[in-house]
Amino acid sequence: MSIRFGLRWGDGADIQSPELRATWCSLEIEVNGQTVTVLQSDSGGPRTSVNVSAYPLAEWLVENWFLLLEYQHASVEVADGLSLRGASDGMAWPDMSFAPEGDLIRCRWRSRRLPFSTGLTYITSGDEWVKRRDFEAALGDLVWSVVARLVDEGIAGTYLQLRWDALNALDAEEREFAVAAAHLGLDSFVSDETQDRALLSAAERLPQDLLIAVLDSTSARDLGAAVEWLEEARARIELAPTRVTPGATRPPQGLWEPWNWGYDAARALRDELGSPSLTLFPINDFVGVAHADGASGGIEGYSGTVDDRTGLVLPGDGVTAFSRFAQARALGYWYMFRQQASVLPPTHRSEDKASRAFAAELLLPSEDLRVVKDQVGGRFTEQFMDALAAQYDVSPVLVRRQVQNHAMLG
């Protein structure tokens, strides 16, 4: 699991800007052995690199340093992460984006026809993960190479050099603040005083593990409301009557295909509990549920475990199919990850993916689906899936996803 930015310096004699001219190069990007920068020319064969200036790329990386490593808000999934095309300056960047997911960075790229009659097309597409530490190291190597090139060419005092020096001069407290700001989608170098005060207040009122999850769930505008709701939720938690001991095996860091871990953990827990098939899982026996009024600022719930007994607080009131799914997620955070206090965020970290898979499998086992599939002649109609949702007291969306994820359509 690796990413590489290969630079071969070239001749930028026709370029007026000194920093762009000095850092003109042939750029090759590889992810896990796959070349991103394969260009097909209308008049010739493909090549594996693109001719650009590395300066705007390095500048974009430094400006977005902490966002690239930390920003895990749910909206990132919709926006497909931070796009390399944001480096701009008229360069022919590939359509590539980066989205942090816990200890991994998701790298996605798509084929792209370059505009302005260049006759060039990026012809590869991919969706790969790399380890966060390897990603950070690769970014650092690229920036240091560009900065060194500028020095060798007698260029000093550029925005890139000043910003890079400032980033590397951050002390531990400043870096911690920059990381927290990035989880909220902010750049600590340019955030305003109001945002800074709100973030510092949240850091003083919440434990570090809960703080990061809150920042991943909310926005700068709603941060105050989210903190208020969470403090209320922590006071309202009601523990379930039945104890659940965490699973014997903990998932590794940088969990690969976390949904499979979630499925397996749910099956193991059902076996431990002797839960019969084709019956409604009694989630209320294992996760107490309460509600806290007021706007949650995007937080989907708060769970806590004391003496192996788990409780969950949800926004609003009433018990719904979503409540059962959230309860099962809360149990998953405890059973799989031994998290004694958790915010249920709308993010896509490995733990979040595992908890959602755990909840789906706990409430609607795939083995049950295989049994009923045989009973209905091998086809899941929309009407039958709606009936299953009512029988298992889950949402129709959960049924459809379980059917799809376990390849039972058709």
N, C-alpha and C positions, 0 to 999 in steps of 0.2 A: 504494500500500500504506500505509494509514493507519488510525488509530483515534482517535475523538473522544468525550470525555465532556462533554456539554453540560449546564450548570447554569443554571436560572432560579430565583432565590430567591423563596420564597413566604412565606405566613403560617402559622407554626406555633404560634399563640397558645394552642392547647389542650394543648400538650405541656409537661410539667413540667420535664424535664431541660433546663438552659440551653443546653448545646451542641447537643442535638438540635433544640431550638426555633429556635436561631439559624441553623441550617444546613438548615432545611426547604426543599425545592426540588422542582422538576420536573426529572427526570434523563432525558436522551436519550443513548443510546450508539449510535454508528455505527462499522462496520468496513468499510473499502473501499467506502463508499457504501451499505452495507446497514444498515438500522436494526434493532438488536437488540431495542429496547424497545417494539415494537408490541404494544399491549394491545387485545384485543377484549372489549367489555363485553356481557353477556347482554342488556342493556337498550338498547344503542345501538351506534353505529359505532366503528371502531377509532381509537385515538390513538397517537401515536409517543413518548410519554414516560410515566414513572411517578413518582408523588409519594412521595418518601422523604426521610429526612434524609441529607445527604451526609457527616455526621461519621463514622458507623460504617464507611462505604465508605473514606474517607480513612485512618482508623485501621487498617483491615485491609490496605490497600495498603502503608502504612508498616511495619507489623509483618512483612509478607511481602515486603518490597522486594527483597532479594537472591534469595530463593527464586523469585519471579516472573520474575526476569531470568536466573537461573543454573541452577536445579535441573533437570538433564537426565537424572536417573536413569531406568533402564528402567521402574521401577515407575510413573513418572508417566504413561506411555502407557496402562497398565492403569487407573489412577485417573482418567484423562482430565484431568490437570493439576490446578491449584489452582482450586477453585470459588469464584466470586463469592458464592455463597450462604453462604460462611463468614463474610461480613461481618455476617450475622444481625441482632441487635437487633430482631427481629420485623418487619423491613422486607420488602417484596415484591420481592426481587432476582430478576433473570432467572436462568435455569439456564445460566450461562456459565462457561467455564473457560479458563485460560491455561496453555500448556506451552511452555517455551523449547526450540528446536531449532536450536542453533548461533546464527547471526546473525539468525534469524527467531523470532518468537513465534507459536505456533499458537493461534488464538482459535476456540473452538467454542461454539455455543449451541443449545439445543433448545426447542421449544415446551413450555409448562408451564401447567397449570391451577393457579391460585393457591388455597390451601386456605381454610378457615374461611368458606365461603359468600360470598366477595367478589364472585362473578360475573364475575371477570376471568381472561383467558387470554392468556399470551404466545403469539403465533401464528406466529412466524418461527423458522427453524432455519438454521444456517450453519456453515461450516468454512472459515476464512480464515487467511492468514498476513500478518503485518505485520513490518516491519523492526524489529529490536531497539531501535535508537536512537530511532525514531519512537514506539515503545511506551513507552519510558522517559520521553521528553519529555511524552507525553500524561498519564502517571501523575503526573509532577511538576507539570504545569499544574493538575491537579485538586486535588492536595494543597495547593499554594500558594493556590489560590482559597478552599479551605475554611479554611485558617489565617488568611488575610486577612479572611474574613468574621467569624471569631471575634474578631479584634482590633477590627474595626469595631463589633462588638456589645459591646465591653468585657469580653470573656471571656479570661482568661489562665490559664496553669498547668495546662491540661488534659494528659492523657496523650499525646494526639496531638501537641500543640505541643512537649512535652518530648522525645518520641521523634524527631520530625522534626528538632529542633535537634541532637540527639545524632547522628543519621544524617549530617547535613550537616557536622558538626564532625569527622568521622573524617579522620585524616590518611592519607597514601598507604599506609603499612604496615598500618594498621588496616582500611582498605577492602580491601586485598588479602587479609587474613585473613578478612574477612566474606564475600568472594566465594568463597574456598576452602571455608569452612564451608558455604555455601549449596549448593555442588556436592555436598557430602556429605549435604545435607538438614537442616543445622543452622542455628540462628539464633545468630550470634556474640554477640548481646546477652544470651542466656540459657544458652548452652552451659556445661557444667561443666568443672572443671579437668582431669579425666581425658581428656575429649574434646579439650580445647585442647592438652594435651601430646602426644596422639597425632597431632593434625593438624600441630603445629609440627615434630614429629619427622619426619613424612612429607615436609614441605616442605624440611627440611634434607637429606634423603637422596635426593630425586628432582629431576630437572630440571622446570621449571615446566610444559612441555607434557605430559610424562608424568604429572605430579602431577594435573592437572585430569582427565585421562582415567581415572586410577585412582579418583579421588573420584567420578566419574560411574558407576563400575562396582561399587563396593563400598558397605558400610554402615559406620557409626561403630564398630560392634562388630567388624567384620572388617577394619578398615583396617590394623591391624598385620600380620595374616596376608597381606594383599594386597601390602604393601610388601616383606615378606620374600620372597614368591614372585617378585615382579618383579625383585628384586636377583639372585636365583638364576637367573632366566630370562635376564637380560642377560649372565650369565657363560657360559651354555650354548648360545648361538646358533650355528648351523651354516649357513654361506652356501651357496647353490646354485652349481653349476658354471657356469651360463649367465648372461651379463649381459643385462639389459633396460634400455634407455635410456628415460627418462620421455617421455611424449607431448609433442608440440610445443606444444600448447595447454593452458593451465591453466584449470580451472573458475573462474568469477567468484565473489567473495564473495557470501553470501546466495543460494546456488544455488537456482534455482527448478526444480521437477520434477527433482531430482537423479538419479532413477532413469534418466531418458532419457540424461543425460550418461554414467552408468555403462554403459548398454547400448552407446552409440556408442563409448566408449573401448575396451571389450572387443572390439568388431568391428574397430576400427582396429588393435589389437595383434595379433589373429589374422591380419589381412591382412599386417602387417609381418613376422610370423614365418612366413608361408606355411603356416599350420596348415590341414590338409585338413578338409573337412567330414565329418560322419558317422563321426568317429573320436574315441577317447579323448584328451583334451588332456593332454599330459605335464607336469603341474604341478610334479612333483618336479625337473624339469630347471631350473625357473625360481625355485622357492622351496624352500630346504632346510628340513627339519623336525626338531625335537628336542623333548624333553619335560623338564619340571621337576616333581619330586615336591612333595607338600604341597598344602594348600588355597590356591587362588588368590584367595579372597575375592570371587569374581564376575568376575574378569578372564578373558576368553575366549582371550587369547593375547597374545604380545609379538612384534613383528617389527622387524627392523633391516636396513638396506641399507648396504653398503660397496662402493665402486667398481662401482656398478650391479648388485651381486649381493645377493640378498635371502634372509634366513633367518627362520624362524618358530619360536617355542617355545610349546608347548601344555601345559596342565595334564594330569597323568596320563601314560599310556603307550599305545602302539598307534596304528596308522593306520586311520582310518575315513573314511566319506564326509564326515563333518563336518570331518575334518582337511583334506581336499581343498578344501572350501569356505572354510575359514579361510585356507589357503595362498593361494587366489585373492583373498580379501579383502586379505591382506597385500600382494600384488602390486598390487592396485588403489590402495592408499594411496600406494605409491611411484610407480606409473605416472601416476596422475591428479594427485596432490597433492604429489609430491616429498618425502614425509615419510620421513626417514631412520631414524626410530625411532617406533614407534607401538604403543600399547596397543589391542587389539581390544576395544572396550567394547560392552556390550549396549544402547547408547543409540540415539537417533533423530535425531542431527544430520544435516545435509545430506550431510556427508562419509560418514557411516555408511550412509545410504540409497544413496548412489552406489556405495560399495564393495560392498554386498550385491548390487546390480543388476549391477555389473561381474563379480562372482564367478559369479553365476548364468548370465550370458550367455557368459562365457569357457568354463565347463565344459559348458554345454548350450545351444548357440546356437539362437536362435529360428528361424533359417533351416533348421536341421536339423529342428526340429519341423514346419515347414511341409512339408518334403519327406516325412517319415514320415507326416504326416497324410494326404497324398494316397495313400500306399501302403496305408493302413488304411481307406480309404473315408470319410475326413473325421471319424472319431470316435475320441476318446481314452477308451478304457475304463479302469477301475481296474487291470485285469490288465495291459493294455498299458503303462500308465504305470509300474507296478512293474517291468516288463521293461526299460523305458528307464532307470530308475534303476540297475538292475544293469549295463546296457550302458555307461553313462557314468560309473559309479562315483560317483553322487551319491545324496542321500537322496530317498525318494519325495516328501517335502514339497517339495523344490526343484523336482522335475518338475511337481508340481501347480501350484505358484506360477508357474512359467514359462508353463505352458499357460494359466492364468487371466490373468496379467498381459499376455500377448500376444493375448488374446481368441480363443483357439483351442478353447474348449469348445463342445460341441454337435455 
